[in-house]
């Protein structure tokens, strides 16, 4: 087994050369936010979508745009507004008078990296228009279904629900995001650097340093990363503890969890831990990879009861209890 892991590690070394170049380009524009940048790379390697939540001004849009510019792919920013229509997103059929027939006008969803900016500013019908493209990687316009290009990544930003003028995302759509990131304020030193850089001229130009083929090869290498059965069972234990907390000795969570995490949580946690191992240059997954990503994978998949809300218990609190009580292999 050690020989196999060594072979995987050698391949990772070969295929991960672009990571340092990518980080270098991003650091030209984005100061700090290492957590957000690493999670975006993990999603890129895991072929999953990301929901970024935080108050305005935390460089969510800037970071996604910079990442897209550093990759030689098609990028599309879609500003979600209350008057946006589904057809504005996916496209529509237009009647061509000269030809006497309808022709397809594709929407901005036909790109490689989609920035859905302030996704919770639009009503549910527009948010739901993303469902097919996110899950099936296809778009249906009229009677024709179009396959989206690979890679296809939706990176959506949203402001906290308690802010005025926002709409809660449907649970079915939230579950389709592999990760939900909670973006916080920079520290004092980082904000001082941000203030100085942003007040001394235009933002530096970002060069595309990664090709789609690099990403595809990296994804193939990521899939080969070794995961021990003990780590796999640890992932299952964490997810099942959200559904059956009493079986795991977490009686205090029984009345706090309305619905536990779906099977997508197990799949996402396994995929993202492999991607984190890839970024760390390892050919195997450790329990620490699981613990590092558990909050991002589970925070939007654990549905709490009204009792939990009354006691001001958050999904973060529930996940922390899981990580503190489930035995680590």
C-alpha positions as CSV (number, residue, x, y, z in Angstrom):
1,X,0.0,0.0,0.0
2,X,2.9,2.4,0.8
3,X,4.2,1.8,-2.7
4,X,0.8,2.8,-4.2
5,X,0.7,6.0,-2.0
6,X,4.2,6.9,-3.1
7,X,3.1,6.5,-6.8
8,X,0.1,8.7,-6.2
9,X,2.2,11.3,-4.4
10,X,4.6,11.5,-7.4
11,X,1.7,12.0,-9.8
12,X,0.4,14.8,-7.5
13,X,3.7,16.5,-7.6
14,X,3.6,16.4,-11.4
15,X,0.0,17.6,-11.7
16,X,0.0,20.3,-9.0
17,X,2.6,22.6,-10.4
18,X,0.0,25.1,-11.5
19,X,-1.3,25.6,-7.9
20,X,1.6,27.9,-6.9
21,X,1.2,30.0,-10.1
22,X,-2.5,30.3,-9.5
23,X,-2.0,31.4,-5.9
24,X,0.6,33.9,-7.0
25,X,-1.8,35.5,-9.5
26,X,-4.6,35.7,-6.9
27,X,-2.3,37.2,-4.3
28,X,-1.6,40.1,-6.7
29,X,-5.1,41.3,-6.1
30,X,-6.6,39.6,-3.0
31,X,-5.0,40.2,0.4
32,X,-5.6,37.5,3.1
33,X,-8.7,35.4,2.7
34,X,-6.5,32.3,2.6
35,X,-9.5,30.2,3.8
36,X,-11.8,31.4,1.0
37,X,-9.1,30.9,-1.7
38,X,-8.2,27.4,-0.5
39,X,-11.8,26.4,-0.5
40,X,-12.4,27.7,-4.0
41,X,-9.5,25.6,-5.2
42,X,-10.8,22.6,-3.4
43,X,-14.2,23.1,-5.2
44,X,-12.4,23.5,-8.5
45,X,-10.6,20.2,-8.0
46,X,-13.8,18.5,-6.7
47,X,-16.0,19.7,-9.5
48,X,-18.5,21.2,-7.0
49,X,-20.2,24.5,-6.6
50,X,-19.7,27.0,-3.8
51,X,-21.9,29.3,-1.8
52,X,-20.1,32.2,-0.2
53,X,-21.9,34.0,2.6
54,X,-20.8,37.2,4.2
55,X,-21.6,40.9,4.6
56,X,-20.8,43.2,1.6
57,X,-17.2,44.4,1.1
58,X,-15.3,41.2,2.1
59,X,-13.9,40.7,-1.4
60,X,-16.1,37.7,-2.3
61,X,-16.8,38.9,-5.8
62,X,-13.2,40.2,-6.3
63,X,-11.8,36.8,-5.3
64,X,-14.0,34.8,-7.6
65,X,-13.4,37.2,-10.5
66,X,-9.6,37.0,-9.9
67,X,-9.7,33.2,-9.8
68,X,-11.6,33.1,-13.1
69,X,-9.1,35.5,-14.7
70,X,-6.2,33.3,-13.7
71,X,-7.8,30.3,-15.5
72,X,-8.0,30.4,-19.3
73,X,-11.7,29.7,-19.5
74,X,-14.9,31.6,-20.2
75,X,-16.1,33.6,-17.2
76,X,-19.5,35.2,-16.7
77,X,-20.7,37.4,-13.9
78,X,-24.5,37.5,-13.3
79,X,-25.9,40.1,-11.0
80,X,-29.0,38.7,-9.4
81,X,-31.7,41.3,-8.9
82,X,-35.4,41.2,-7.9
83,X,-36.5,41.7,-11.5
84,X,-34.3,39.0,-13.0
85,X,-36.1,36.4,-15.0
86,X,-35.2,32.7,-15.6
87,X,-34.8,33.4,-19.3
88,X,-32.2,36.1,-18.5
89,X,-30.1,33.3,-17.0
90,X,-30.5,30.3,-19.3
91,X,-31.6,31.9,-22.5
92,X,-34.8,31.8,-24.6
93,X,-36.2,31.2,-28.1
94,X,-36.4,34.2,-30.4
95,X,-38.5,34.3,-33.6
96,X,-36.4,35.0,-36.7
97,X,-38.7,36.8,-39.1
98,X,-36.4,36.3,-42.1
99,X,-36.1,32.6,-41.6
100,X,-39.7,32.2,-40.3
101,X,-38.5,30.0,-37.4
102,X,-37.4,30.2,-33.8
103,X,-33.7,30.3,-33.0
104,X,-32.0,29.8,-29.6
105,X,-30.4,32.7,-27.8
106,X,-28.2,31.2,-25.1
107,X,-28.0,33.0,-21.8
108,X,-24.9,33.8,-19.6
109,X,-25.1,30.4,-17.9
110,X,-23.1,29.1,-21.0
111,X,-19.7,29.7,-19.5
112,X,-17.1,27.7,-17.5
113,X,-17.0,29.7,-14.3
114,X,-20.2,31.5,-13.3
115,X,-20.3,34.1,-10.6
116,X,-23.8,34.3,-9.3
117,X,-23.5,37.6,-7.4
118,X,-25.9,38.2,-4.5
119,X,-27.9,35.1,-5.5
120,X,-30.4,35.7,-2.6
121,X,-31.4,39.1,-4.1
122,X,-33.6,37.2,-6.6
123,X,-36.9,35.3,-6.0
124,X,-37.1,31.5,-5.9
125,X,-38.1,31.1,-9.5
126,X,-34.8,32.5,-10.7
127,X,-32.8,30.7,-8.1
128,X,-34.4,27.4,-9.2
129,X,-33.4,28.1,-12.8
130,X,-29.9,27.1,-11.7
131,X,-30.9,23.7,-10.5
132,X,-30.6,21.7,-13.7
133,X,-27.4,23.4,-14.8
134,X,-25.8,22.8,-11.4
135,X,-26.8,19.2,-11.0
136,X,-27.1,17.9,-14.5
137,X,-24.6,20.2,-16.2
138,X,-27.3,20.7,-18.9
139,X,-29.7,23.5,-19.9
140,X,-33.0,23.0,-21.6
141,X,-34.4,25.8,-23.8
142,X,-37.7,24.9,-25.5
143,X,-37.4,21.3,-26.5
144,X,-33.6,21.3,-26.9
145,X,-31.2,20.3,-24.2
146,X,-27.6,21.7,-24.3
147,X,-24.7,20.2,-22.5
148,X,-22.5,22.7,-20.6
149,X,-18.8,22.8,-21.1
150,X,-16.3,21.3,-18.7
151,X,-15.2,22.6,-16.3
152,X,-18.4,24.2,-15.1
153,X,-18.4,25.8,-11.7
154,X,-21.0,28.0,-10.0
155,X,-19.6,30.3,-7.4
156,X,-22.5,32.2,-5.7
157,X,-22.3,35.0,-3.2
158,X,-25.0,35.9,-0.8
159,X,-25.6,38.4,2.0
160,X,-26.8,37.1,5.3
161,X,-30.5,36.4,5.3
162,X,-31.2,38.9,8.1
163,X,-30.3,41.8,5.8
164,X,-33.1,43.7,4.2
165,X,-34.2,42.8,0.7
166,X,-33.0,39.2,0.5
167,X,-34.8,35.9,-0.2
168,X,-33.9,32.6,1.5
169,X,-32.6,30.0,-1.0
170,X,-34.7,26.9,-1.5
171,X,-33.3,24.0,0.5
172,X,-33.1,21.8,-2.7
173,X,-30.8,24.3,-4.3
174,X,-28.7,24.9,-1.2
175,X,-28.0,21.2,-1.0
176,X,-26.5,21.3,-4.5
177,X,-23.7,23.5,-3.3
178,X,-20.8,21.3,-2.3
179,X,-19.5,23.9,0.1
180,X,-21.0,26.8,2.0
181,X,-18.3,29.2,3.1
182,X,-18.8,31.7,6.0
183,X,-16.6,34.7,5.1
184,X,-15.5,36.9,8.0
185,X,-13.7,40.3,8.3
186,X,-10.0,40.5,7.8
187,X,-7.7,41.1,10.7
188,X,-6.2,44.5,11.5
189,X,-2.9,43.9,9.6
190,X,-4.6,42.5,6.6
191,X,-7.1,45.5,6.4
192,X,-4.2,47.9,6.7
193,X,-2.6,46.3,3.6
194,X,-5.9,46.3,1.8
195,X,-6.4,50.0,2.5
196,X,-3.0,50.9,1.2
197,X,-3.2,48.7,-1.9
198,X,-6.6,49.9,-2.9
199,X,-5.8,53.6,-2.5
200,X,-2.7,53.6,-4.6
201,X,-4.0,53.0,-8.1
202,X,-5.8,50.4,-10.2
203,X,-6.0,46.7,-9.4
204,X,-3.1,44.8,-10.8
205,X,-3.7,42.8,-14.0
206,X,-4.0,39.0,-13.6
207,X,-2.6,36.7,-16.3
208,X,-4.2,33.4,-17.2
209,X,-1.7,30.7,-15.9
210,X,-3.9,27.6,-15.9
211,X,-5.5,25.8,-18.8
212,X,-8.7,23.6,-18.6
213,X,-6.6,20.6,-19.4
214,X,-4.5,21.2,-16.3
215,X,-7.6,21.2,-14.1
216,X,-8.9,18.0,-15.7
217,X,-5.6,16.2,-15.1
218,X,-5.5,17.4,-11.6
219,X,-9.1,16.1,-11.0
220,X,-8.1,12.7,-12.3
221,X,-5.1,12.6,-9.9
222,X,-7.3,13.7,-7.1
223,X,-9.7,10.8,-7.6
224,X,-6.8,8.4,-7.2
225,X,-5.8,9.7,-3.7
226,X,-6.0,6.9,-1.1
227,X,-8.7,7.0,1.6
228,X,-8.4,4.4,4.4
229,X,-11.6,2.6,5.5
230,X,-11.3,4.1,9.0
231,X,-11.4,7.6,7.5
232,X,-14.4,6.6,5.3
233,X,-16.2,5.4,8.3
234,X,-15.4,8.6,10.2
235,X,-17.1,10.5,7.4
236,X,-20.2,8.3,7.6
237,X,-20.3,8.6,11.4
238,X,-20.3,12.4,11.2
239,X,-23.1,12.5,8.6
240,X,-25.2,9.8,10.3
241,X,-24.8,11.6,13.6
242,X,-26.8,14.5,12.1
243,X,-29.6,12.1,11.4
244,X,-29.5,9.8,14.4
245,X,-27.7,11.7,17.2
246,X,-29.1,9.5,19.9
247,X,-27.2,6.5,18.5
248,X,-24.0,8.4,18.9
249,X,-24.6,9.5,22.5
250,X,-25.6,13.0,21.5
251,X,-29.0,13.0,23.2
252,X,-28.8,16.8,23.6
253,X,-29.0,17.2,19.8
254,X,-32.2,15.1,19.3
255,X,-34.5,18.1,19.8
256,X,-32.3,20.5,18.0
257,X,-32.0,18.8,14.6
258,X,-35.1,18.7,12.3
259,X,-33.4,17.1,9.3
260,X,-29.9,15.7,9.1
261,X,-27.4,15.9,6.2
262,X,-28.3,14.2,2.9
263,X,-26.1,11.6,1.1
264,X,-24.6,14.5,-0.9
265,X,-22.8,15.4,2.3
266,X,-21.0,12.1,2.5
267,X,-20.0,12.3,-1.2
268,X,-19.0,16.0,-0.9
269,X,-16.9,15.4,2.2
270,X,-15.0,12.5,0.6
271,X,-14.3,14.5,-2.6
272,X,-13.2,17.7,-0.9
273,X,-10.9,15.9,1.6
274,X,-9.2,14.3,-1.4
275,X,-8.8,17.7,-3.0
276,X,-7.3,19.1,0.2
277,X,-4.8,16.3,0.3
278,X,-3.9,17.2,-3.3
279,X,-3.3,20.8,-2.3
280,X,-1.1,19.6,0.6
281,X,0.9,17.3,-1.7
282,X,-0.3,14.1,-0.1
283,X,-1.4,10.9,-1.7
284,X,-3.7,10.0,1.2
285,X,-6.5,11.6,3.2
286,X,-6.1,12.2,7.0
287,X,-8.8,12.7,9.6
288,X,-7.6,16.3,9.9
289,X,-8.7,16.8,6.3
290,X,-12.2,15.6,7.3
291,X,-12.3,17.9,10.4
292,X,-11.1,20.9,8.4
293,X,-13.9,20.6,5.8
294,X,-16.8,19.2,7.9
295,X,-18.2,22.7,8.7
296,X,-18.1,23.8,5.1
297,X,-19.9,20.7,3.9
298,X,-22.4,20.4,6.7
299,X,-23.4,23.9,7.8
300,X,-26.0,24.3,5.0
301,X,-27.3,20.7,5.2
302,X,-28.2,20.5,8.9
303,X,-31.7,21.8,9.3
304,X,-32.5,22.9,12.8
305,X,-35.7,22.9,14.8
306,X,-37.6,25.9,16.1
307,X,-36.4,24.9,19.6
308,X,-32.8,25.3,18.4
309,X,-33.6,28.8,17.1
310,X,-35.3,29.6,20.4
311,X,-32.2,28.5,22.3
312,X,-30.0,30.4,19.8
313,X,-28.2,27.3,18.7
314,X,-26.7,27.5,15.3
315,X,-25.7,24.8,12.8
316,X,-22.1,25.7,13.6
317,X,-22.7,24.8,17.3
318,X,-24.2,21.5,16.3
319,X,-21.3,20.6,14.0
320,X,-18.8,21.6,16.7
321,X,-20.5,19.1,19.1
322,X,-20.3,16.4,16.5
323,X,-16.6,17.0,15.9
324,X,-16.0,17.0,19.7
325,X,-17.9,13.8,20.4
326,X,-17.4,11.5,17.4
327,X,-14.3,9.4,17.9
328,X,-11.4,10.3,15.6
329,X,-9.7,7.3,14.0
